């Protein structure tokens, strides 16, 4: 909203109004606003949740410090949602298709998570929203994102081409003059491509997955692409949900991933930097940097109250949403193949649960007595069972998350 106001004021030659044309300025304002909202509004929200007795019901799992969490306010994910939505509405271009998709993702998954928390807290049903309905909601979102990504005319990639060929493409909403150089111009086209980590001059085309279908295989690329998008959103969203088991673990890990995605979005949406790094240029995606800045501010601000010992839990309202945001954001900037590296914490937590469940079922079927690989799943509870203090486990997971984030960024240069 403020972008349009200051754009109008700039046309009236109001001194300083043009600063809103710069993504770096709007991103800075976005992260500051999100931090202020999450810290100030968060305090009031926690007080309100306590007053309404919206507390966490903790199962006795035999973990150190678990009983002390009983009654801690939950549904704190509302703090994150509001802290993301307000700066996004204020500082982004709301006609940008990428921003629209991120707003839909935030609201849709926030609604699903809120419904789950509401059933648990107010209906006193510990099971919450049935898992099949959560999956159904994630599938619907994946279907929408996949269809828009594949068919919307504004979602394209920019390809450098000789000056003698094609029309000049000029983008004026980034931090630099966007006139093309004397040597090259850019051509925009639809493509089902994604960036392959570590590989130079090579993008992955999803049509390759169905090339065995013959010459008409390309006509069905949209179907395989949508299925992959659905899988990514479901896996990462549920991975964040599983990781949200220790104070600050999911929140801090998500903030680290958010910073990394912000860097990736900026370089992908700036054709000079994209050209230098030899990565795919995605026109108009730079607006996503403003959104992810709000995400970073919201998660860091929430961490103020969610760090050990937590004064509030995000609940599914927060965990499903932040996981979905990370997944959709990575897909939009065509860096989804980096997710196993960037979201390694979520991935390992997910895999630890799968290993535990299937090994237990397999051994029970074979021997009549189920056995476990871990003392407890997900993995962070395994270390709790081994006697590690909660704060130490969280800090070490953050350190691993930072290492993975650095590795994800390094893939831009090691190509």
Kinemage of the C-alpha trace (Angstrom):
@kinemage 1
@onewidth
@group {chain A} dominant
@subgroup {mainchain}
@vectorlist {calphas} color= white
{ca unk a 1} P 0.000 0.000 0.000
{ca unk a 2} L 2.732 2.461 0.943
{ca unk a 3} L 4.570 1.573 -2.256
{ca unk a 4} L 1.701 2.966 -4.334
{ca unk a 5} L 1.275 6.024 -2.114
{ca unk a 6} L 4.944 6.965 -2.342
{ca unk a 7} L 5.034 6.154 -6.038
{ca unk a 8} L 2.258 8.724 -6.502
{ca unk a 9} L 4.093 11.216 -4.293
{ca unk a 10} L 7.248 10.617 -6.324
{ca unk a 11} L 5.374 11.535 -9.485
{ca unk a 12} L 4.545 14.801 -7.725
{ca unk a 13} L 8.291 15.305 -7.188
{ca unk a 14} L 8.096 15.039 -3.412
{ca unk a 15} L 11.728 14.876 -2.189
{ca unk a 16} L 12.673 11.437 -0.863
{ca unk a 17} L 9.507 9.696 -2.039
{ca unk a 18} L 11.471 7.762 -4.674
{ca unk a 19} L 13.214 5.733 -1.969
{ca unk a 20} L 10.254 3.317 -2.008
{ca unk a 21} L 11.290 2.235 -5.491
{ca unk a 22} L 14.262 0.441 -3.966
{ca unk a 23} L 13.800 -3.132 -2.828
{ca unk a 24} L 16.616 -2.824 -0.288
{ca unk a 25} L 14.846 0.060 1.472
{ca unk a 26} L 11.450 -1.638 1.496
{ca unk a 27} L 13.030 -4.883 2.712
{ca unk a 28} L 14.706 -3.029 5.575
{ca unk a 29} L 11.409 -1.386 6.505
{ca unk a 30} L 9.658 -4.743 6.237
{ca unk a 31} L 12.008 -6.566 8.612
{ca unk a 32} L 11.960 -3.689 11.127
{ca unk a 33} L 8.160 -3.490 11.065
{ca unk a 34} L 7.834 -7.251 11.507
{ca unk a 35} L 10.262 -7.184 14.442
{ca unk a 36} L 8.362 -4.360 16.135
{ca unk a 37} L 4.987 -6.027 15.618
{ca unk a 38} L 6.155 -9.463 16.787
{ca unk a 39} L 7.848 -8.147 19.926
{ca unk a 40} L 5.271 -5.534 20.991
{ca unk a 41} L 2.156 -7.318 19.766
{ca unk a 42} L 3.603 -10.629 20.926
{ca unk a 43} L 3.695 -9.505 24.535
{ca unk a 44} L 0.037 -8.458 24.433
{ca unk a 45} L -0.922 -11.654 22.620
{ca unk a 46} L 0.780 -13.830 25.239
{ca unk a 47} L -1.060 -11.955 27.988
{ca unk a 48} L -4.372 -12.472 26.163
{ca unk a 49} L -3.711 -16.178 25.623
{ca unk a 50} L -2.905 -16.615 29.303
{ca unk a 51} L -6.049 -14.761 30.282
{ca unk a 52} L -8.152 -17.022 28.087
{ca unk a 53} L -6.246 -20.062 29.398
{ca unk a 54} L -5.115 -21.099 25.927
{ca unk a 55} L -2.410 -23.383 27.292
{ca unk a 56} L -0.455 -26.309 25.931
{ca unk a 57} L -1.488 -29.764 27.099
{ca unk a 58} L 1.735 -31.746 27.430
{ca unk a 59} L 1.892 -35.543 27.355
{ca unk a 60} L 4.139 -37.247 29.861
{ca unk a 61} L 6.898 -38.591 27.621
{ca unk a 62} L 9.485 -38.987 30.347
{ca unk a 63} L 11.563 -36.090 29.043
{ca unk a 64} L 13.459 -33.693 31.276
{ca unk a 65} L 11.666 -30.364 31.659
{ca unk a 66} L 8.566 -31.559 29.777
{ca unk a 67} L 6.173 -31.200 32.697
{ca unk a 68} L 7.180 -27.546 33.195
{ca unk a 69} L 5.775 -26.745 29.739
{ca unk a 70} L 2.236 -27.615 30.844
{ca unk a 71} L -0.050 -24.604 30.481
{ca unk a 72} L 2.353 -22.530 28.364
{ca unk a 73} L 0.248 -20.422 25.963
{ca unk a 74} L -0.036 -21.886 22.470
{ca unk a 75} L -1.449 -20.612 19.143
{ca unk a 76} L 1.396 -18.071 19.164
{ca unk a 77} L 1.669 -18.634 15.441
{ca unk a 78} L -0.894 -15.829 15.173
{ca unk a 79} L 1.936 -13.467 16.157
{ca unk a 80} L 4.012 -14.732 13.234
{ca unk a 81} L 1.110 -14.496 10.786
{ca unk a 82} L 0.240 -10.905 11.657
{ca unk a 83} L 3.918 -9.897 11.697
{ca unk a 84} L 4.301 -11.265 8.145
{ca unk a 85} L 1.049 -10.012 6.650
{ca unk a 86} L 1.134 -6.393 7.842
{ca unk a 87} L 4.615 -5.491 6.453
{ca unk a 88} L 3.877 -7.401 3.263
{ca unk a 89} L 0.689 -5.428 2.674
{ca unk a 90} L 2.466 -2.170 3.493
{ca unk a 91} L 5.710 -2.490 1.551
{ca unk a 92} L 5.273 -4.874 -1.395
{ca unk a 93} L 3.757 -4.416 -4.825
{ca unk a 94} L 0.444 -6.192 -4.374
{ca unk a 95} L -0.001 -6.665 -8.119
{ca unk a 96} L 3.034 -8.956 -8.213
{ca unk a 97} L 2.009 -12.577 -8.815
{ca unk a 98} L 4.797 -13.928 -6.603
{ca unk a 99} L 3.671 -11.796 -3.655
{ca unk a 100} L 0.049 -12.828 -4.206
{ca unk a 101} L 1.022 -16.511 -4.057
{ca unk a 102} L 2.970 -15.970 -0.831
{ca unk a 103} L 0.021 -14.153 0.753
{ca unk a 104} L -2.315 -16.997 -0.230
{ca unk a 105} L 0.160 -19.529 1.195
{ca unk a 106} L 0.434 -17.677 4.504
{ca unk a 107} L -3.310 -17.214 4.979
{ca unk a 108} L -4.305 -20.687 3.764
{ca unk a 109} L -1.854 -22.698 5.859
{ca unk a 110} L -2.376 -20.338 8.788
{ca unk a 111} L -6.080 -21.121 8.631
{ca unk a 112} L -5.452 -24.888 8.560
{ca unk a 113} L -3.038 -24.661 11.486
{ca unk a 114} L -5.374 -22.379 13.443
{ca unk a 115} L -8.246 -24.839 12.937
{ca unk a 116} L -6.081 -27.643 14.312
{ca unk a 117} L -5.049 -25.594 17.354
{ca unk a 118} L -8.625 -24.427 17.942
{ca unk a 119} L -9.896 -28.014 18.059
{ca unk a 120} L -7.115 -29.012 20.465
{ca unk a 121} L -7.507 -26.046 22.809
{ca unk a 122} L -11.153 -25.067 22.788
{ca unk a 123} L -12.766 -28.390 21.857
{ca unk a 124} L -10.417 -30.248 24.229
{ca unk a 125} L -9.651 -32.783 21.515
{ca unk a 126} L -5.935 -33.610 21.697
{ca unk a 127} L -6.030 -35.227 18.246
{ca unk a 128} L -6.855 -31.873 16.661
{ca unk a 129} L -7.708 -31.637 12.984
{ca unk a 130} L -7.564 -35.040 11.297
{ca unk a 131} L -4.320 -35.590 9.413
{ca unk a 132} L -6.147 -36.280 6.153
{ca unk a 133} L -7.659 -32.786 6.220
{ca unk a 134} L -4.239 -31.199 6.775
{ca unk a 135} L -2.834 -33.159 3.854
{ca unk a 136} L -5.842 -32.243 1.731
{ca unk a 137} L -5.271 -28.550 2.466
{ca unk a 138} L -1.594 -28.831 1.562
{ca unk a 139} L -2.473 -30.660 -1.661
{ca unk a 140} L -4.933 -27.906 -2.641
{ca unk a 141} L -2.243 -25.285 -2.050
{ca unk a 142} L 0.302 -27.298 -4.042
{ca unk a 143} L -2.183 -27.666 -6.893
{ca unk a 144} L -2.800 -23.916 -6.948
{ca unk a 145} L 0.894 -22.979 -6.800
{ca unk a 146} L 1.809 -25.540 -9.454
{ca unk a 147} L -0.912 -24.415 -11.861
{ca unk a 148} L -0.092 -20.723 -11.458
{ca unk a 149} L 3.650 -21.368 -11.785
{ca unk a 150} L 3.177 -23.332 -14.974
{ca unk a 151} L 0.479 -21.326 -16.747
{ca unk a 152} L 0.542 -17.726 -15.477
{ca unk a 153} L 1.999 -15.446 -18.186
{ca unk a 154} L 3.927 -13.290 -15.677
{ca unk a 155} L 5.940 -16.200 -14.303
{ca unk a 156} L 8.828 -16.549 -16.721
{ca unk a 157} L 12.591 -16.835 -16.823
{ca unk a 158} L 14.918 -14.339 -18.484
{ca unk a 159} L 17.512 -15.585 -20.930
{ca unk a 160} L 20.488 -13.546 -22.094
{ca unk a 161} L 20.741 -13.256 -25.841
{ca unk a 162} L 22.821 -11.402 -28.459
{ca unk a 163} L 21.873 -7.761 -28.980
{ca unk a 164} L 20.777 -8.451 -32.547
{ca unk a 165} L 18.019 -10.798 -31.402
{ca unk a 166} L 14.705 -10.217 -29.732
{ca unk a 167} L 13.137 -7.319 -27.835
{ca unk a 168} L 14.792 -5.518 -24.948
{ca unk a 169} L 13.349 -6.445 -21.550
{ca unk a 170} L 13.572 -3.648 -18.997
{ca unk a 171} L 12.699 -4.128 -15.345
{ca unk a 172} L 12.589 -0.982 -13.219
{ca unk a 173} L 11.719 -2.179 -9.725
{ca unk a 174} L 15.100 -3.443 -8.562
{ca unk a 175} L 17.960 -1.695 -6.799
{ca unk a 176} L 19.931 -0.859 -9.905
{ca unk a 177} L 19.381 0.709 -13.306
{ca unk a 178} L 17.935 -2.108 -15.354
{ca unk a 179} L 18.872 -1.051 -18.817
{ca unk a 180} L 20.539 -3.862 -20.691
{ca unk a 181} L 24.231 -3.732 -21.543
{ca unk a 182} L 25.558 -2.963 -24.988
{ca unk a 183} L 26.375 -6.617 -25.562
{ca unk a 184} L 23.261 -8.449 -24.415
{ca unk a 185} L 19.500 -8.273 -24.185
{ca unk a 186} L 17.059 -10.466 -22.289
{ca unk a 187} L 14.273 -12.571 -23.614
{ca unk a 188} L 11.480 -13.760 -21.320
{ca unk a 189} L 9.904 -17.154 -21.845
{ca unk a 190} L 7.853 -19.782 -20.032
{ca unk a 191} L 9.882 -22.775 -18.881
{ca unk a 192} L 9.592 -25.705 -16.483
{ca unk a 193} L 13.172 -25.290 -15.294
{ca unk a 194} L 14.845 -25.421 -11.905
{ca unk a 195} L 18.393 -24.698 -10.754
{ca unk a 196} L 20.671 -27.699 -10.226
{ca unk a 197} L 23.070 -27.132 -7.303
{ca unk a 198} L 26.818 -27.167 -8.049
{ca unk a 199} L 26.321 -27.615 -11.812
{ca unk a 200} L 27.385 -24.870 -14.223
{ca unk a 201} L 25.255 -23.900 -17.236
{ca unk a 202} L 22.704 -26.538 -16.453
{ca unk a 203} L 19.095 -26.248 -15.333
{ca unk a 204} L 16.844 -29.205 -14.713
{ca unk a 205} L 13.823 -29.453 -17.003
{ca unk a 206} L 10.926 -31.362 -15.463
{ca unk a 207} L 9.892 -32.619 -18.891
{ca unk a 208} L 12.915 -34.946 -18.711
{ca unk a 209} L 11.108 -37.013 -16.063
{ca unk a 210} L 8.474 -38.060 -18.584
{ca unk a 211} L 10.638 -38.118 -21.713
{ca unk a 212} L 10.041 -41.872 -21.889
{ca unk a 213} L 6.446 -41.104 -22.942
{ca unk a 214} L 7.589 -40.118 -26.415
{ca unk a 215} L 7.369 -36.955 -28.545
{ca unk a 216} L 4.181 -35.729 -26.836
{ca unk a 217} L 5.655 -35.977 -23.341
{ca unk a 218} L 6.192 -32.218 -23.083
{ca unk a 219} L 2.416 -31.721 -23.167
{ca unk a 220} L 2.183 -33.466 -19.778
{ca unk a 221} L 5.044 -31.681 -18.039
{ca unk a 222} L 2.523 -29.605 -16.074
{ca unk a 223} L 1.193 -32.758 -14.386
{ca unk a 224} L 4.563 -34.008 -13.114
{ca unk a 225} L 5.528 -30.473 -12.083
{ca unk a 226} L 2.365 -30.049 -10.009
{ca unk a 227} L 2.855 -33.431 -8.324
{ca unk a 228} L 6.398 -32.453 -7.333
{ca unk a 229} L 5.233 -29.069 -5.998
{ca unk a 230} L 2.555 -30.798 -3.906
{ca unk a 231} L 5.128 -33.216 -2.511
{ca unk a 232} L 7.572 -30.417 -1.636
{ca unk a 233} L 4.953 -28.293 0.124
{ca unk a 234} L 3.558 -31.247 2.073
{ca unk a 235} L 6.979 -32.556 3.096
{ca unk a 236} L 8.490 -29.232 4.199
{ca unk a 237} L 5.341 -28.019 5.947
{ca unk a 238} L 5.023 -31.248 7.918
{ca unk a 239} L 8.787 -31.247 8.544
{ca unk a 240} L 8.529 -27.848 10.248
{ca unk a 241} L 5.568 -29.151 12.233
{ca unk a 242} L 7.562 -32.161 13.460
{ca unk a 243} L 10.601 -30.000 14.271
{ca unk a 244} L 8.506 -27.761 16.509
{ca unk a 245} L 9.111 -29.836 19.625
{ca unk a 246} L 11.733 -27.862 21.553
{ca unk a 247} L 11.773 -24.219 22.595
{ca unk a 248} L 13.000 -22.111 19.673
{ca unk a 249} L 14.066 -25.034 17.481
{ca unk a 250} L 11.647 -24.587 14.564
{ca unk a 251} L 11.568 -20.804 14.921
{ca unk a 252} L 15.333 -20.303 14.882
{ca unk a 253} L 15.886 -22.860 12.132
{ca unk a 254} L 13.221 -21.169 9.979
{ca unk a 255} L 14.790 -17.736 10.480
{ca unk a 256} L 18.120 -19.100 9.217
{ca unk a 257} L 16.412 -20.612 6.175
{ca unk a 258} L 14.579 -17.330 5.604
{ca unk a 259} L 17.823 -15.340 5.447
{ca unk a 260} L 19.228 -17.804 2.925
{ca unk a 261} L 16.115 -17.684 0.759
{ca unk a 262} L 16.229 -13.890 0.850
{ca unk a 263} L 19.763 -13.909 -0.536
{ca unk a 264} L 18.805 -16.437 -3.220
{ca unk a 265} L 15.732 -14.409 -4.184
{ca unk a 266} L 17.703 -11.175 -4.487
{ca unk a 267} L 20.406 -12.611 -6.739
{ca unk a 268} L 17.817 -14.456 -8.855
{ca unk a 269} L 15.754 -11.296 -9.355
{ca unk a 270} L 18.734 -9.082 -10.259
{ca unk a 271} L 19.903 -9.917 -13.770
{ca unk a 272} L 23.379 -8.384 -13.372
{ca unk a 273} L 24.101 -10.524 -10.308
{ca unk a 274} L 22.389 -13.556 -11.846
{ca unk a 275} L 24.546 -13.137 -14.938
{ca unk a 276} L 27.710 -12.852 -12.835
{ca unk a 277} L 26.854 -15.958 -10.804
{ca unk a 278} L 25.671 -17.793 -13.911
{ca unk a 279} L 22.270 -18.633 -12.422
{ca unk a 280} L 18.746 -18.371 -13.712
{ca unk a 281} L 17.327 -14.841 -13.874
{ca unk a 282} L 13.680 -14.615 -12.755
{ca unk a 283} L 12.050 -11.296 -13.695
{ca unk a 284} L 9.935 -9.576 -11.003
{ca unk a 285} L 10.921 -12.111 -8.321
{ca unk a 286} L 12.927 -9.454 -6.471
{ca unk a 287} L 9.654 -8.379 -4.801
{ca unk a 288} L 9.847 -11.624 -2.836
{ca unk a 289} L 12.807 -10.201 -0.907
{ca unk a 290} L 10.429 -7.755 0.803
{ca unk a 291} L 8.142 -10.622 1.789
{ca unk a 292} L 10.931 -12.825 3.129
{ca unk a 293} L 12.280 -9.849 5.086
{ca unk a 294} L 8.936 -9.740 6.913
{ca unk a 295} L 9.211 -13.504 7.477
{ca unk a 296} L 12.685 -13.112 8.990
{ca unk a 297} L 11.563 -10.261 11.237
{ca unk a 298} L 8.494 -12.212 12.352
{ca unk a 299} L 10.408 -15.377 13.256
{ca unk a 300} L 13.249 -13.542 15.003
{ca unk a 301} L 10.759 -11.413 16.925
{ca unk a 302} L 8.772 -14.492 17.916
{ca unk a 303} L 11.995 -16.156 19.034
{ca unk a 304} L 12.250 -13.432 21.694
{ca unk a 305} L 9.390 -15.177 23.517
{ca unk a 306} L 9.805 -18.694 22.143
{ca unk a 307} L 13.448 -19.221 23.132
{ca unk a 308} L 14.196 -21.412 26.145
{ca unk a 309} L 12.313 -21.321 28.455
{ca unk a 310} L 9.453 -20.567 26.084
{ca unk a 311} L 6.771 -18.093 27.107
{ca unk a 312} L 4.622 -19.118 24.152
{ca unk a 313} L 4.408 -21.929 21.588
{ca unk a 314} L 3.561 -21.320 17.944
{ca unk a 315} L 1.334 -24.375 17.624
{ca unk a 316} L 0.309 -25.700 14.232
{ca unk a 317} L -0.846 -22.172 13.359
{ca unk a 318} L 2.811 -21.245 13.101
{ca unk a 319} L 4.661 -24.447 12.279
{ca unk a 320} L 2.557 -25.539 9.297
{ca unk a 321} L 2.661 -21.993 7.946
{ca unk a 322} L 6.398 -21.339 8.197
{ca unk a 323} L 7.173 -24.703 6.613
{ca unk a 324} L 4.774 -24.027 3.761
{ca unk a 325} L 6.172 -20.528 3.239
{ca unk a 326} L 9.713 -21.883 2.948
{ca unk a 327} L 8.607 -24.578 0.482
{ca unk a 328} L 6.538 -22.297 -1.778
{ca unk a 329} L 9.200 -19.573 -1.695
{ca unk a 330} L 11.889 -22.040 -2.823
{ca unk a 331} L 9.645 -23.243 -5.653
{ca unk a 332} L 8.889 -19.696 -6.824
{ca unk a 333} L 12.581 -18.784 -7.100
{ca unk a 334} L 13.252 -22.176 -8.710
{ca unk a 335} L 15.610 -23.346 -5.988
{ca unk a 336} L 13.536 -26.284 -4.787
{ca unk a 337} L 16.364 -28.716 -5.557
{ca unk a 338} L 18.300 -26.962 -2.772
{ca unk a 339} L 15.666 -27.903 -0.195
{ca unk a 340} L 17.413 -31.131 0.949
{ca unk a 341} L 20.428 -28.963 1.828
{ca unk a 342} L 18.737 -25.806 3.067
{ca unk a 343} L 15.983 -27.610 4.985
{ca unk a 344} L 18.261 -30.390 6.184
{ca unk a 345} L 17.006 -30.026 9.769
{ca unk a 346} L 13.390 -30.558 8.682
{ca unk a 347} L 14.459 -33.418 6.410
{ca unk a 348} L 16.355 -35.294 9.121
{ca unk a 349} L 13.515 -34.825 11.600
{ca unk a 350} L 11.057 -36.212 9.049
{ca unk a 351} L 13.287 -39.158 8.168
{ca unk a 352} L 13.893 -40.032 11.829
{ca unk a 353} L 10.152 -40.417 12.343
{ca unk a 354} L 9.740 -42.526 9.195
{ca unk a 355} L 12.650 -44.780 10.166
{ca unk a 356} L 11.323 -45.217 13.706
{ca unk a 357} L 7.778 -46.050 12.612
{ca unk a 358} L 8.603 -48.421 9.778
{ca unk a 359} L 11.406 -50.227 11.597
{ca unk a 360} L 9.112 -50.768 14.582
{ca unk a 361} L 6.353 -52.162 12.348
{ca unk a 362} L 8.796 -54.328 10.377
{ca unk a 363} L 10.447 -55.877 13.441
{ca unk a 364} L 7.096 -56.456 15.113
{ca unk a 365} L 5.853 -58.262 12.016
{ca unk a 366} L 9.029 -60.376 11.787
{ca unk a 367} L 9.728 -61.115 15.438
{ca unk a 368} L 6.519 -60.238 17.236
{ca unk a 369} L 8.341 -57.551 19.199
{ca unk a 370} L 8.720 -54.066 17.808
{ca unk a 371} L 12.186 -52.505 18.045
{ca unk a 372} L 13.285 -48.907 17.762
{ca unk a 373} L 16.273 -47.279 16.077
{ca unk a 374} L 16.127 -44.123 18.206
{ca unk a 375} L 15.368 -43.791 21.880
{ca unk a 376} L 12.539 -41.553 20.760
{ca unk a 377} L 11.476 -39.798 17.561
{ca unk a 378} L 11.714 -37.163 16.192
{ca unk a 379} L 15.482 -36.891 16.470
{ca unk a 380} L 15.566 -33.980 18.938
{ca unk a 381} L 13.706 -36.122 21.487
{ca unk a 382} L 16.305 -38.865 21.005
{ca unk a 383} L 18.971 -36.494 22.311
{ca unk a 384} L 16.705 -35.425 25.152
{ca unk a 385} L 16.389 -39.077 26.162
{ca unk a 386} L 20.175 -39.318 26.140
{ca unk a 387} L 20.274 -36.563 28.740
{ca unk a 388} L 21.329 -33.533 26.680
{ca unk a 389} L 19.914 -30.219 27.980
{ca unk a 390} L 17.192 -28.786 25.764
{ca unk a 391} L 18.994 -25.479 25.173
{ca unk a 392} L 22.152 -27.305 24.057
{ca unk a 393} L 20.230 -29.463 21.575
{ca unk a 394} L 18.523 -26.413 20.073
{ca unk a 395} L 21.764 -24.423 19.813
{ca unk a 396} L 23.572 -27.281 18.099
{ca unk a 397} L 20.710 -27.740 15.636
{ca unk a 398} L 20.918 -24.017 14.862
{ca unk a 399} L 24.648 -24.332 14.221
{ca unk a 400} L 24.014 -27.212 11.830
{ca unk a 401} L 21.289 -25.107 10.175
{ca unk a 402} L 23.753 -22.243 9.661
{ca unk a 403} L 26.303 -24.623 8.120
{ca unk a 404} L 23.650 -25.959 5.731
{ca unk a 405} L 22.557 -22.410 4.867
{ca unk a 406} L 26.122 -21.407 4.039
{ca unk a 407} L 26.485 -24.527 1.905
{ca unk a 408} L 23.275 -23.624 0.042
{ca unk a 409} L 24.603 -20.135 -0.693
{ca unk a 410} L 28.017 -21.487 -1.694
{ca unk a 411} L 26.319 -23.530 -4.439
{ca unk a 412} L 25.800 -20.225 -6.267
{ca unk a 413} L 29.538 -19.806 -6.772
{ca unk a 414} L 30.784 -23.404 -6.869
{ca unk a 415} L 29.373 -24.227 -10.285
